[in-house]
Structures are given as C-alpha cells and as structure tokens.
Amino acid sequence: MKSTKAKTPLSCGNSQKGYISQNSRRQGIKSIAPYKIFYNANGQVFAKIGVDGVLRKSEKEQDRLRIFGGKSHAMDEELFQECMSLGVLKLEIREKTDNGASRVWSIPITDIEKYGKEVTLRGVPRRTIPLTYCELLSGTPESWYLAEQKVQIEETKNQENHGMIQERLFPEEDSWQSRWRFES
C-alpha cells in the first residue's frame, strides 16, 4: 500500500523543493528529504543540503588533495559561500575508500572557514576541508588521523593548563593593577 500522507513544500528560494510530511511535522521530526540538491556538469548529484542543516557530500579517497598530503578534500568556494548564506551547520562527507569500504567524516562549517584554506585548482577557487579537524563518524581511522587526534588532545590540555595558570596569576580578568603589582 502506498502512503497517502500529505506533504508540504519547504520554501527554499531558487532551489529544488524538499518536503516534510504533515505527520512528521506534528511530531517535531524532520524527514531526510533534501532541502537543496547540487548537480555536477554531467547532471549527477554530488551534494545535498538536508532540512536538518547538514550538507552531505560524496567523495572518493583517491580524490583527496595531494598538495596537502592526502589529508584534505576540497569544495568549490561558490558552494561554500552558498552554504554559509543558507545557514548550513555541518558538512558530512561520505568517502568511498580505495579498498571499497566507506568512511563518514563530519565537520562544522565554521571550522572549514577557520581551518580550511582558499586555493585555486585548475582555475576554480576552492576551499579545503582538512580531515584532521573532522570527526570520523564511521569507518576505520587511518594511522595519520589517530596521530593528529592525539596531538590535538595534547594541545587542548596545554591550553586549559595555560588558562588555569593565568587565572591564578591574574584573578580579575582585565585588571592592569594586579598585573602591575605582579610585574613590579
């Protein structure tokens, strides 16, 4: 039997419409129907923005950027800017590995803006997606990723320790008097 639930179109500007079922709306559950779909030059879907605010993009491990040691993917700068303007929260990369397995990487869009680099590849402005700052949601981690995560954990601990020392030395946040007393 086919479902006869009513569907309500989402307003999505000049993009292809996505749908949320009335039943799901009443329960506060968003469907997985895409909010916007992106096609490549051959007419194949390469990315979708879901109603949950997540850009889901497909990649292959072999297409990682060699100029960044195979530890980054890239996306068109135009797509990145559009995602920023639409309020996309996260990027989720579904990566097919060289041996046929798959990995799912996740990174907040703000981290791509913070850690990614603007590069021009074959005349197209692109934004790198550094996998070292991504969270691996599923799949087998590579050895370089585990090493990078360990380094990031150590850096976080050092920053926290530095902050605690500063608080002990200068209990009032912007008190130049306490700093002057300490340094005199």
N, CA, C and O atoms as a DFTB+ gen file, in Angstrom:
736 C
 N C O
     1  1       0.827      -1.182       0.000
     2  2       0.000       0.000       0.000
     3  2       0.871       1.245       0.000
     4  3       1.911       1.292       0.656
     5  1       0.443       2.230      -0.727
     6  2       1.176       3.474      -0.825
     7  2       0.683       4.441       0.243
     8  3      -0.518       4.535       0.499
     9  1       1.615       5.158       0.864
    10  2       1.249       6.120       1.893
    11  2       0.529       7.305       1.265
    12  3       0.904       7.771       0.189
    13  1      -0.496       7.784       1.935
    14  2      -1.262       8.916       1.417
    15  2      -1.090      10.148       2.297
    16  3      -1.953      11.026       2.306
    17  1       0.016      10.225       3.036
    18  2       0.265      11.370       3.897
    19  2       0.467      12.619       3.046
    20  3       1.140      12.588       2.016
    21  1      -0.125      13.705       3.496
    22  2       0.033      14.978       2.780
    23  2       1.449      15.491       2.960
    24  3       2.065      15.304       4.009
    25  1       1.947      16.133       1.934
    26  2       3.289      16.696       2.001
    27  2       3.197      18.188       1.774
    28  3       2.420      18.656       0.942
    29  1       4.000      18.936       2.524
    30  2       4.014      20.384       2.431
    31  2       5.365      20.818       1.886
    32  3       6.395      20.418       2.428
    33  1       5.395      21.635       0.815
    34  2       6.698      22.053       0.289
    35  2       7.394      23.012       1.224
    36  3       6.762      23.857       1.857
    37  1       8.709      22.871       1.305
    38  2       9.539      23.821       2.036
    39  2       9.826      25.003       1.125
    40  3       9.957      24.831      -0.087
    41  1       9.924      26.176       1.680
    42  2      10.356      27.296       0.843
    43  2      11.873      27.255       0.813
    44  3      12.512      27.271       1.865
    45  1      12.448      27.204      -0.352
    46  2      13.891      27.095      -0.455
    47  2      14.437      28.011      -1.529
    48  3      15.390      27.642      -2.216
    49  1      13.875      29.177      -1.697
    50  2      14.409      30.129      -2.653
    51  2      14.358      29.582      -4.060
    52  3      13.319      29.097      -4.506
    53  1      15.473      29.658      -4.761
    54  2      15.518      29.218      -6.159
    55  2      15.993      27.779      -6.297
    56  3      16.383      27.367      -7.390
    57  1      15.971      27.010      -5.221
    58  2      16.466      25.647      -5.275
    59  2      15.320      24.665      -5.479
    60  3      14.147      25.035      -5.437
    61  1      15.681      23.420      -5.698
    62  2      14.684      22.362      -5.834
    63  2      13.999      22.167      -4.485
    64  3      14.656      22.222      -3.446
    65  1      12.681      21.939      -4.490
    66  2      11.920      21.850      -3.248
    67  2      12.126      20.519      -2.552
    68  3      12.223      19.472      -3.193
    69  1      12.191      20.577      -1.221
    70  2      12.192      19.398      -0.384
    71  2      10.835      19.317       0.294
    72  3      10.045      20.257       0.201
    73  1      10.549      18.219       0.970
    74  2       9.248      18.051       1.589
    75  2       9.370      17.510       3.001
    76  3      10.280      16.742       3.315
    77  1       8.435      17.924       3.845
    78  2       8.292      17.381       5.190
    79  2       6.877      16.840       5.287
    80  3       5.931      17.532       4.911
    81  1       6.708      15.627       5.779
    82  2       5.351      15.077       5.881
    83  2       4.613      15.759       7.028
    84  3       5.230      16.162       8.014
    85  1       3.290      15.889       6.901
    86  2       2.469      16.534       7.929
    87  2       2.594      15.777       9.246
    88  3       2.686      16.398      10.304
    89  1       2.599      14.452       9.198
    90  2       2.705      13.641      10.402
    91  2       4.033      13.914      11.109
    92  3       4.072      14.048      12.332
    93  1       5.110      13.997      10.344
    94  2       6.418      14.277      10.927
    95  2       6.455      15.661      11.548
    96  3       7.049      15.859      12.607
    97  1       5.811      16.632      10.879
    98  2       5.802      17.995      11.401
    99  2       5.109      18.034      12.762
   100  3       5.581      18.711      13.675
   101  1       3.989      17.312      12.908
   102  2       3.271      17.291      14.176
   103  2       4.115      16.679      15.282
   104  3       4.048      17.120      16.429
   105  1       4.900      15.679      14.953
   106  2       5.731      15.007      15.946
   107  2       7.055      15.726      16.168
   108  3       7.826      15.328      17.041
   109  1       7.338      16.778      15.398
   110  2       8.590      17.505      15.548
   111  2       9.767      16.782      14.929
   112  3      10.916      17.086      15.250
   113  1       9.502      15.830      14.044
   114  2      10.563      15.063      13.398
   115  2      10.737      15.569      11.977
   116  3       9.765      15.697      11.232
   117  1      11.972      15.853      11.607
   118  2      12.235      16.300      10.244
   119  2      12.551      15.093       9.381
   120  3      13.233      14.167       9.820
   121  1      12.057      15.105       8.160
   122  2      12.344      13.992       7.258
   123  2      13.738      14.161       6.663
   124  3      14.391      15.185       6.870
   125  1      14.182      13.165       5.933
   126  2      15.501      13.209       5.323
   127  2      15.418      13.778       3.910
   128  3      16.431      13.830       3.213
   129  1      14.261      14.195       3.482
   130  2      14.105      14.759       2.142
   131  2      15.036      15.952       1.988
   132  3      15.144      16.764       2.908
   133  1      15.704      16.079       0.862
   134  2      16.673      17.163       0.701
   135  2      16.013      18.533       0.604
   136  3      14.924      18.683       0.050
   137  1      16.689      19.506       1.145
   138  2      16.272      20.900       1.084
   139  2      16.774      21.513      -0.216
   140  3      16.080      22.315      -0.842
   141  1      17.997      21.129      -0.621
   142  2      18.575      21.605      -1.870
   143  2      19.522      20.529      -2.402
   144  3      20.220      19.870      -1.632
   145  1      19.539      20.362      -3.710
   146  2      20.372      19.347      -4.346
   147  2      21.331      20.031      -5.312
   148  3      20.940      20.951      -6.031
   149  1      22.595      19.581      -5.329
   150  2      23.611      20.131      -6.222
   151  2      24.016      19.073      -7.240
   152  3      24.248      17.917      -6.888
   153  1      24.101      19.476      -8.505
   154  2      24.452      18.572      -9.603
   155  2      25.798      18.993     -10.192
   156  3      26.140      20.176     -10.197
   157  1      26.563      18.005     -10.691
   158  2      27.808      18.322     -11.386
   159  2      27.513      18.586     -12.865
   160  3      26.351      18.595     -13.273
   161  1      28.547      18.798     -13.659
   162  2      28.380      19.117     -15.076
   163  2      27.725      17.971     -15.849
   164  3      27.101      18.207     -16.884
   165  1      27.857      16.741     -15.363
   166  2      27.257      15.576     -16.019
   167  2      25.826      15.317     -15.557
   168  3      25.209      14.342     -15.986
   169  1      25.294      16.169     -14.694
   170  2      23.927      16.005     -14.219
   171  2      23.779      15.034     -13.066
   172  3      22.657      14.664     -12.721
   173  1      24.883      14.608     -12.457
   174  2      24.812      13.685     -11.331
   175  2      24.826      14.467     -10.021
   176  3      25.501      15.490      -9.908
   177  1      24.084      13.985      -9.045
   178  2      24.030      14.614      -7.731
   179  2      25.361      14.382      -7.021
   180  3      25.831      13.248      -6.928
   181  1      25.971      15.471      -6.516
   182  2      27.209      15.307      -5.749
   183  2      27.068      15.805      -4.317
   184  3      27.925      15.515      -3.482
   185  1      26.003      16.552      -4.013
   186  2      25.796      17.040      -2.647
   187  2      24.329      17.388      -2.447
   188  3      23.611      17.728      -3.387
   189  1      23.905      17.291      -1.175
   190  2      22.534      17.632      -0.801
   191  2      22.569      18.353       0.537
   192  3      23.334      17.995       1.432
   193  1      21.730      19.372       0.660
   194  2      21.531      20.011       1.955
   195  2      20.214      19.471       2.498
   196  3      19.166      19.642       1.875
   197  1      20.266      18.823       3.653
   198  2      19.055      18.291       4.270
   199  2      18.340      19.358       5.074
   200  3      18.918      20.401       5.382
   201  1      17.098      19.107       5.411
   202  2      16.335      20.058       6.216
   203  2      16.909      20.179       7.626
   204  3      16.546      21.089       8.371
   205  1      17.812      19.253       7.996
   206  2      18.460      19.316       9.300
   207  2      19.673      20.249       9.304
   208  3      20.361      20.366      10.319
   209  1      19.939      20.915       8.170
   210  2      21.040      21.873       8.107
   211  2      22.396      21.243       7.877
   212  3      23.418      21.864       8.172
   213  1      22.436      20.023       7.358
   214  2      23.691      19.318       7.106
   215  2      23.880      19.156       5.602
   216  3      22.992      18.667       4.903
   217  1      25.050      19.573       5.112
   218  2      25.419      19.356       3.720
   219  2      26.055      17.976       3.643
   220  3      27.066      17.722       4.298
   221  1      25.474      17.089       2.853
   222  2      26.014      15.738       2.678
   223  2      26.639      15.663       1.300
   224  3      25.983      15.883       0.282
   225  1      27.943      15.343       1.294
   226  2      28.728      15.371       0.065
   227  2      29.412      14.024      -0.109
   228  3      29.874      13.431       0.866
   229  1      29.478      13.540      -1.337
   230  2      30.151      12.275      -1.626
   231  2      31.548      12.553      -2.168
   232  3      31.738      13.455      -2.984
   233  1      32.511      11.782      -1.716
   234  2      33.895      11.904      -2.176
   235  2      34.513      10.517      -2.297
   236  3      33.964       9.527      -1.815
   237  1      35.658      10.473      -2.946
   238  2      36.446       9.240      -3.027
   239  2      37.794       9.507      -2.375
   240  3      38.337      10.608      -2.479
   241  1      38.332       8.493      -1.702
   242  2      39.628       8.642      -1.040
   243  2      40.701       9.042      -2.050
   244  3      41.589       9.831      -1.727
   245  1      40.628       8.509      -3.262
   246  2      41.637       8.799      -4.278
   247  2      41.602      10.264      -4.732
   248  3      42.559      10.735      -5.347
   249  1      40.517      10.989      -4.440
   250  2      40.395      12.384      -4.853
   251  2      40.853      13.376      -3.788
   252  3      40.655      14.581      -3.936
   253  1      41.461      12.878      -2.722
   254  2      41.996      13.789      -1.711
   255  2      43.103      14.639      -2.333
   256  3      43.736      14.244      -3.312
   257  1      43.319      15.808      -1.744
   258  2      44.318      16.733      -2.284
   259  2      45.726      16.267      -1.940
   260  3      46.092      16.184      -0.768
   261  1      46.507      15.967      -2.960
   262  2      47.880      15.520      -2.746
   263  2      48.767      16.651      -2.238
   264  3      49.741      16.409      -1.526
   265  1      48.427      17.899      -2.608
   266  2      49.251      19.025      -2.157
   267  2      49.144      19.246      -0.650
   268  3      49.943      19.984      -0.072
   269  1      48.173      18.616      -0.018
   270  2      48.030      18.675       1.434
   271  2      48.280      17.305       2.061
   272  3      47.755      17.001       3.131
   273  1      49.074      16.493       1.397
   274  2      49.463      15.198       1.927
   275  2      48.350      14.166       1.964
   276  3      48.430      13.200       2.723
   277  1      47.322      14.353       1.164
   278  2      46.213      13.410       1.142
   279  2      45.364      13.464       2.398
   280  3      44.670      12.499       2.721
   281  1      45.412      14.601       3.120
   282  2      44.664      14.741       4.367
   283  2      43.565      15.787       4.269
   284  3      43.053      16.254       5.287
   285  1      43.199      16.158       3.040
   286  2      42.148      17.158       2.831
   287  2      41.343      16.832       1.585
   288  3      41.850      16.250       0.626
   289  1      40.084      17.221       1.624
   290  2      39.245      17.256       0.440
   291  2      39.037      18.725       0.117
   292  3      39.546      19.589       0.830
   293  1      38.298      19.024      -0.946
   294  2      38.009      20.415      -1.286
   295  2      36.585      20.530      -1.794
   296  3      35.996      19.561      -2.276
   297  1      36.043      21.733      -1.678
   298  2      34.738      22.042      -2.238
   299  2      34.842      23.399      -2.924
   300  3      35.663      24.230      -2.537
   301  1      34.014      23.626      -3.940
   302  2      34.044      24.898      -4.644
   303  2      33.749      26.020      -3.656
   304  3      32.893      25.882      -2.781
   305  1      34.461      27.121      -3.802
   306  2      34.252      28.278      -2.936
   307  2      32.827      28.801      -3.075
   308  3      32.225      29.243      -2.096
   309  1      32.288      28.748      -4.290
   310  2      30.916      29.191      -4.531
   311  2      29.926      28.359      -3.719
   312  3      28.999      28.909      -3.125
   313  1      30.113      27.037      -3.688
   314  2      29.263      26.152      -2.902
   315  2      29.419      26.461      -1.414
   316  3      28.435      26.491      -0.675
   317  1      30.651      26.689      -0.980
   318  2      30.901      27.013       0.428
   319  2      30.173      28.292       0.826
   320  3      29.519      28.334       1.868
   321  1      30.281      29.336       0.002
   322  2      29.627      30.611       0.311
   323  2      28.100      30.459       0.320
   324  3      27.419      31.064       1.147
   325  1      27.570      29.655      -0.595
   326  2      26.130      29.425      -0.623
   327  2      25.672      28.710       0.644
   328  3      24.626      29.035       1.208
   329  1      26.461      27.740       1.084
   330  2      26.134      27.025       2.322
   331  2      26.153      27.974       3.516
   332  3      25.294      27.890       4.394
   333  1      27.121      28.866       3.548
   334  2      27.193      29.853       4.630
   335  2      25.948      30.740       4.618
   336  3      25.367      31.011       5.669
   337  1      25.539      31.190       3.432
   338  2      24.383      32.088       3.346
   339  2      23.067      31.371       3.662
   340  3      22.121      32.000       4.136
   341  1      23.000      30.064       3.405
   342  2      21.789      29.292       3.701
   343  2      21.723      28.840       5.164
   344  3      20.706      28.305       5.605
   345  1      22.800      29.057       5.908
   346  2      22.810      28.680       7.315
   347  2      23.107      27.220       7.568
   348  3      22.674      26.664       8.578
   349  1      23.845      26.587       6.660
   350  2      24.225      25.185       6.855
   351  2      25.129      25.102       8.088
   352  3      26.021      25.931       8.269
   353  1      24.893      24.109       8.919
   354  2      25.621      23.969      10.172
   355  2      26.838      23.055      10.063
   356  3      27.889      23.335      10.641
   357  1      26.688      21.960       9.316
   358  2      27.742      20.944       9.247
   359  2      27.903      20.432       7.834
   360  3      27.001      20.527       7.003
   361  1      29.078      19.888       7.589
   362  2      29.355      19.161       6.356
   363  2      29.596      17.712       6.758
   364  3      30.342      17.427       7.695
   365  1      28.959      16.811       6.040
   366  2      29.160      15.376       6.259
   367  2      29.662      14.794       4.946
   368  3      28.969      14.851       3.930
   369  1      30.868      14.235       4.969
   370  2      31.461      13.652       3.768
   371  2      31.351      12.140       3.853
   372  3      31.833      11.519       4.800
   373  1      30.715      11.563       2.856
   374  2      30.654      10.104       2.735
   375  2      31.741       9.724       1.737
   376  3      31.611       9.936       0.531
   377  1      32.821       9.156       2.277
   378  2      34.003       8.873       1.473
   379  2      34.100       7.389       1.183
   380  3      34.043       6.559       2.090
   381  1      34.250       7.063      -0.104
   382  2      34.483       5.681      -0.509
   383  2      35.993       5.473      -0.530
   384  3      36.715       6.198      -1.214
   385  1      36.469       4.478       0.222
   386  2      37.909       4.237       0.311
   387  2      38.403       3.467      -0.906
   388  3      37.614       2.940      -1.690
   389  1      39.716       3.412      -1.049
   390  2      40.327       2.720      -2.183
   391  2      40.028       1.223      -2.183
   392  3      39.987       0.596      -3.242
   393  1      39.819       0.647      -0.991
   394  2      39.550      -0.793      -0.919
   395  2      38.059      -1.122      -0.901
   396  3      37.685      -2.262      -0.624
   397  1      37.199      -0.136      -1.193
   398  2      35.766      -0.384      -1.304
   399  2      34.960      -0.148      -0.040
   400  3      33.730      -0.179      -0.085
   401  1      35.613       0.084       1.079
   402  2      34.900       0.380       2.325
   403  2      34.448       1.844       2.294
   404  3      34.635       2.535       1.293
   405  1      33.866       2.299       3.373
   406  2      33.456       3.704       3.404
   407  2      33.733       4.318       4.765
   408  3      33.806       3.625       5.781
   409  1      33.885       5.646       4.759
   410  2      34.065       6.430       5.970
   411  2      33.086       7.590       5.910
   412  3      32.715       8.050       4.830
   413  1      32.676       8.053       7.074
   414  2      31.843       9.248       7.146
   415  2      32.550      10.250       8.053
   416  3      32.781       9.987       9.233
   417  1      32.887      11.402       7.479
   418  2      33.550      12.487       8.195
   419  2      32.527      13.588       8.453
   420  3      31.624      13.799       7.643
   421  1      32.663      14.287       9.570
   422  2      31.763      15.390       9.888
   423  2      32.578      16.561      10.429
   424  3      33.501      16.378      11.222
   425  1      32.217      17.778       9.983
   426  2      32.906      18.980      10.451
   427  2      31.929      20.148      10.403
   428  3      31.185      20.289       9.432
   429  1      31.919      20.991      11.442
   430  2      31.088      22.191      11.390
   431  2      31.576      23.128      10.283
   432  3      32.778      23.237      10.042
   433  1      30.652      23.795       9.619
   434  2      31.006      24.721       8.534
   435  2      31.928      25.819       9.052
   436  3      32.821      26.268       8.333
   437  1      31.718      26.257      10.300
   438  2      32.569      27.309      10.862
   439  2      34.022      26.842      10.987
   440  3      34.942      27.654      10.879
   441  1      34.236      25.536      11.214
   442  2      35.604      25.011      11.282
   443  2      36.253      24.980       9.901
   444  3      37.467      25.143       9.784
   445  1      35.454      24.772       8.860
   446  2      36.013      24.827       7.499
   447  2      36.478      26.242       7.216
   448  3      37.534      26.452       6.619
   449  1      35.686      27.212       7.648
   450  2      36.062      28.615       7.463
   451  2      37.322      28.942       8.267
   452  3      38.180      29.696       7.810
   453  1      37.424      28.366       9.466
   454  2      38.549      28.643      10.361
   455  2      39.845      27.936       9.934
   456  3      40.908      28.556       9.905
   457  1      39.757      26.636       9.602
   458  2      40.947      25.832       9.335
   459  2      41.214      25.562       7.859
   460  3      42.345      25.254       7.483
   461  1      40.191      25.672       7.020
   462  2      40.366      25.415       5.593
   463  2      41.107      26.562       4.914
   464  3      41.110      27.692       5.401
   465  1      41.719      26.259       3.807
   466  2      42.466      27.268       3.050
   467  2      41.789      27.506       1.709
   468  3      41.206      26.593       1.124
   469  1      41.872      28.733       1.233
   470  2      41.365      29.042      -0.099
   471  2      42.474      28.730      -1.093
   472  3      43.578      29.264      -0.986
   473  1      42.181      27.869      -2.058
   474  2      43.149      27.502      -3.094
   475  2      42.450      27.556      -4.450
   476  3      41.224      27.487      -4.535
   477  1      43.242      27.680      -5.497
   478  2      42.699      27.631      -6.845
   479  2      43.252      26.381      -7.506
   480  3      44.463      26.232      -7.671
   481  1      42.353      25.486      -7.882
   482  2      42.734      24.237      -8.531
   483  2      42.129      24.208      -9.924
   484  3      40.909      24.269     -10.076
   485  1      42.971      24.117     -10.933
   486  2      42.540      24.121     -12.337
   487  2      41.661      25.325     -12.662
   488  3      40.679      25.224     -13.397
   489  1      42.042      26.463     -12.093
   490  2      41.333      27.709     -12.371
   491  2      40.039      27.903     -11.601
   492  3      39.338      28.892     -11.817
   493  1      39.706      26.979     -10.704
   494  2      38.465      27.071      -9.936
   495  2      38.809      27.379      -8.473
   496  3      39.563      26.631      -7.849
   497  1      38.265      28.472      -7.919
   498  2      38.501      28.753      -6.496
   499  2      37.839      27.677      -5.635
   500  3      36.656      27.379      -5.800
   501  1      38.605      27.106      -4.728
   502  2      38.115      26.018      -3.877
   503  2      38.460      26.314      -2.425
   504  3      39.305      27.163      -2.138
   505  1      37.801      25.609      -1.512
   506  2      38.062      25.704      -0.075
   507  2      38.429      24.310       0.404
   508  3      37.695      23.355       0.152
   509  1      39.556      24.184       1.093
   510  2      39.965      22.860       1.569
   511  2      39.146      22.458       2.788
   512  3      38.678      23.297       3.557
   513  1      38.991      21.155       2.937
   514  2      38.303      20.569       4.090
   515  2      39.339      19.687       4.788
   516  3      39.515      18.528       4.412
   517  1      40.029      20.225       5.803
   518  2      41.075      19.445       6.466
   519  2      40.487      18.316       7.309
   520  3      39.764      18.558       8.276
   521  1      40.804      17.096       6.935
   522  2      40.250      15.928       7.625
   523  2      40.771      15.803       9.053
   524  3      40.155      15.125       9.875
   525  1      41.895      16.446       9.359
   526  2      42.432      16.384      10.720
   527  2      41.491      17.054      11.718
   528  3      41.512      16.716      12.902
   529  1      40.665      18.001      11.260
   530  2      39.717      18.684      12.140
   531  2      38.314      18.091      12.048
   532  3      37.385      18.580      12.692
   533  1      38.163      17.042      11.250
   534  2      36.876      16.369      11.119
   535  2      36.729      15.300      12.193
   536  3      37.715      14.777      12.713
   537  1      35.494      14.993      12.508
   538  2      35.190      13.873      13.389
   539  2      34.867      12.682      12.497
   540  3      34.046      12.790      11.586
   541  1      35.499      11.565      12.750
   542  2      35.219      10.348      11.983
   543  2      34.022       9.650      12.628
   544  3      34.135       9.082      13.714
   545  1      32.865       9.700      11.941
   546  2      31.632       9.128      12.482
   547  2      31.553       7.629      12.275
   548  3      31.034       6.909      13.128
   549  1      32.065       7.150      11.143
   550  2      32.082       5.705      10.899
   551  2      33.219       5.373       9.951
   552  3      33.687       6.220       9.190
   553  1      33.648       4.133      10.013
   554  2      34.755       3.685       9.179
   555  2      36.023       3.510       9.998
   556  3      36.088       3.902      11.163
   557  1      37.019       2.920       9.377
   558  2      38.291       2.657      10.036
   559  2      39.200       3.875       9.930
   560  3      39.450       4.358       8.825
   561  1      39.704       4.385      11.065
   562  2      40.603       5.540      11.005
   563  2      41.972       5.151      10.462
   564  3      42.443       4.032      10.664
   565  1      42.595       6.088       9.778
   566  2      43.950       5.862       9.279
   567  2      44.944       6.239      10.369
   568  3      44.601       6.985      11.287
   569  1      46.164       5.736      10.279
   570  2      47.170       5.963      11.328
   571  2      47.496       7.447      11.485
   572  3      47.665       7.918      12.609
   573  1      47.589       8.197      10.378
   574  2      47.889       9.627      10.485
   575  2      46.777      10.373      11.221
   576  3      47.046      11.338      11.937
   577  1      45.522       9.928      11.046
   578  2      44.387      10.579      11.711
   579  2      44.464      10.372      13.222
   580  3      44.241      11.305      13.994
   581  1      44.779       9.156      13.635
   582  2      44.906       8.864      15.064
   583  2      46.018       9.697      15.689
   584  3      45.862      10.215      16.795
   585  1      47.152       9.827      14.976
   586  2      48.269      10.632      15.473
   587  2      47.874      12.102      15.594
   588  3      48.211      12.753      16.583
   589  1      47.166      12.629      14.599
   590  2      46.721      14.034      14.625
   591  2      45.744      14.273      15.775
   592  3      45.811      15.311      16.434
   593  1      44.845      13.334      16.022
   594  2      43.885      13.481      17.111
   595  2      44.597      13.517      18.461
   596  3      44.210      14.266      19.358
   597  1      45.632      12.705      18.593
   598  2      46.418      12.676      19.832
   599  2      47.094      14.030      20.057
   600  3      47.106      14.539      21.178
   601  1      47.654      14.611      19.000
   602  2      48.302      15.923      19.088
   603  2      47.280      16.986      19.478
   604  3      47.567      17.832      20.325
   605  1      46.096      16.957      18.875
   606  2      45.054      17.937      19.196
   607  2      44.606      17.832      20.649
   608  3      44.333      18.851      21.284
   609  1      44.528      16.625      21.179
   610  2      44.150      16.436      22.578
   611  2      45.213      17.042      23.486
   612  3      44.884      17.702      24.471
   613  1      46.479      16.824      23.162
   614  2      47.576      17.398      23.948
   615  2      47.542      18.925      23.899
   616  3      47.741      19.580      24.922
   617  1      47.292      19.495      22.721
   618  2      47.215      20.957      22.591
   619  2      46.071      21.514      23.422
   620  3      46.217      22.561      24.053
   621  1      44.938      20.829      23.430
   622  2      43.791      21.270      24.229
   623  2      44.137      21.253      25.714
   624  3      43.792      22.185      26.441
   625  1      44.812      20.205      26.168
   626  2      45.222      20.123      27.572
   627  2      46.174      21.269      27.915
   628  3      46.042      21.888      28.971
   629  1      47.131      21.556      27.032
   630  2      48.079      22.640      27.270
   631  2      47.371      23.984      27.344
   632  3      47.713      24.811      28.189
   633  1      46.387      24.220      26.473
   634  2      45.637      25.474      26.501
   635  2      44.845      25.598      27.798
   636  3      44.782      26.680      28.382
   637  1      44.244      24.511      28.251
   638  2      43.482      24.534      29.501
   639  2      44.406      24.825      30.673
   640  3      44.058      25.616      31.550
   641  1      45.588      24.192      30.702
   642  2      46.562      24.443      31.773
   643  2      47.036      25.890      31.750
   644  3      47.183      26.513      32.801
   645  1      47.275      26.425      30.561
   646  2      47.714      27.813      30.429
   647  2      46.647      28.759      30.982
   648  3      46.963      29.728      31.673
   649  1      45.379      28.469      30.672
   650  2      44.277      29.291      31.163
   651  2      44.161      29.247      32.677
   652  3      43.885      30.271      33.303
   653  1      44.369      28.073      33.283
   654  2      44.294      27.945      34.738
   655  2      45.419      28.722      35.405
   656  3      45.209      29.348      36.444
   657  1      46.616      28.689      34.818
   658  2      47.748      29.434      35.367
   659  2      47.468      30.931      35.296
   660  3      47.732      31.658      36.254
   661  1      46.934      31.395      34.166
   662  2      46.600      32.814      34.019
   663  2      45.560      33.237      35.057
   664  3      45.661      34.324      35.626
   665  1      44.569      32.393      35.306
   666  2      43.545      32.730      36.293
   667  2      44.129      32.831      37.697
   668  3      43.713      33.680      38.485
   669  1      45.087      31.974      38.008
   670  2      45.719      32.043      39.334
   671  2      46.567      33.294      39.466
   672  3      46.559      33.946      40.510
   673  1      47.304      33.633      38.404
   674  2      48.172      34.808      38.470
   675  2      47.374      36.107      38.446
   676  3      47.698      37.050      39.167
   677  1      46.344      36.156      37.627
   678  2      45.559      37.370      37.437
   679  2      44.076      37.049      37.624
   680  3      43.354      36.860      36.646
   681  1      43.617      36.987      38.887
   682  2      42.247      36.566      39.144
   683  2      41.191      37.480      38.519
   684  3      40.159      36.989      38.060
   685  1      41.420      38.777      38.489
   686  2      40.487      39.671      37.819
   687  2      40.877      39.717      36.359
   688  3      42.043      39.919      36.022
   689  1      39.914      39.531      35.508
   690  2      40.189      39.307      34.088
   691  2      41.005      40.425      33.432
   692  3      42.043      40.145      32.833
   693  1      40.571      41.665      33.529
   694  2      41.278      42.760      32.865
   695  2      41.814      43.764      33.883
   696  3      41.698      44.972      33.678
   697  1      42.381      43.294      34.942
   698  2      42.880      44.187      35.981
   699  2      44.344      44.496      35.744
   700  3      45.215      43.681      36.047
   701  1      44.613      45.656      35.210
   702  2      46.005      46.058      34.984
   703  2      46.721      46.305      36.296
   704  3      47.945      46.199      36.368
   705  1      45.942      46.644      37.368
   706  2      46.587      46.873      38.659
   707  2      47.215      45.586      39.197
   708  3      48.328      45.602      39.724
   709  1      46.490      44.468      39.059
   710  2      47.051      43.216      39.576
   711  2      48.260      42.788      38.749
   712  3      49.219      42.237      39.289
   713  1      48.216      43.036      37.462
   714  2      49.385      42.726      36.631
   715  2      50.564      43.614      37.006
   716  3      51.705      43.155      37.054
   717  1      50.284      44.881      37.269
   718  2      51.354      45.825      37.617
   719  2      52.003      45.420      38.934
   720  3      53.225      45.478      39.075
   721  1      51.169      45.004      39.912
   722  2      51.716      44.552      41.192
   723  2      52.569      43.315      41.007
   724  3      53.623      43.187      41.630
   725  1      52.127      42.406      40.158
   726  2      52.869      41.181      39.928
   727  2      54.190      41.444      39.216
   728  3      55.205      40.828      39.541
   729  1      54.179      42.348      38.255
   730  2      55.377      42.602      37.439
   731  2      56.323      43.590      38.091
   732  3      57.472      43.685      37.660
   733  1      55.902      44.339      39.116
   734  2      56.774      45.340      39.752
   735  2      57.655      44.723      40.803
   736  3      58.447      45.424      41.433
